[in-house]
Amino acid sequence: MPKLKTNRAANKRFSMTGTGKLKRQKAGKQHILTKKSAATKRNLRKPGEVDSANIKAAKKMLPYA
């Protein structure tokens, strides 16, 4: 049986935590930042977790993570 391939797009977007959860960056911090408050921009800096509905699919794309 051949080795499983890692999805390269998912590999760039997600990383595993020590406890096995998937970390991701939050959307909405690329452009049109002038109308967003400082608090909103600050909260977008912090990493988020992948939602429970998408964990199975995301882990399937990262077989060796």
N, C-alpha and C positions, 0 to 999 in steps of 0.2 A: 504494500500500500504506500502511495507517495505521501510526502510530507504535506501538511495543510498549509495553505498560503494565508498570510496575514493581509487583511484589507488595508492598503497603504493609507487611504483617506481616513479610516477610523483610527489608525495608529498615530496619525498626526493630531487628531482631535481629542482622544481620550487617553487617560493614564490611570493605572491602578493605584489605590491607596494600600496601606499596609494591611487593612482588614478585608481587602478584596472588593471594595466598592469602586465604581468608576467615576473619575473626576472629569469635568468638562468646563469649558469657558462659557460664560453667559453671552447671549446675543444682545446686540444693541449698543455696542461701544465703538463702532467703526466710524460713523459719520453722523451728521446732524446733532452735534453735541451741544450747540449753543442754547437750545431750548430746554435741555435736560438740566435738572438741578444738580448741585455738587453732591448731594446725598445719593441721588440716583446713580451718578457716575462712579461714586465711591463703592456702592454696593455691587455694581457690575464688574468691578475689579476682582472681587472674591470668586474663587472657583465654585461651581455648583456640582451637584451629583446628578448622574443620569437617572431619569425617572424609572420607577419600578416597571412600567409598561414596556420600556425599551431595553432593559438590562439584558434580557435573554438574547435579543438580536445583536446588541453591541458586543457581548462576550463571545458570540459565535464568530464575529469578524476578527476577534483578537484571540486566536486559539492558544498562544504561548505567553499571554500577559499574566 
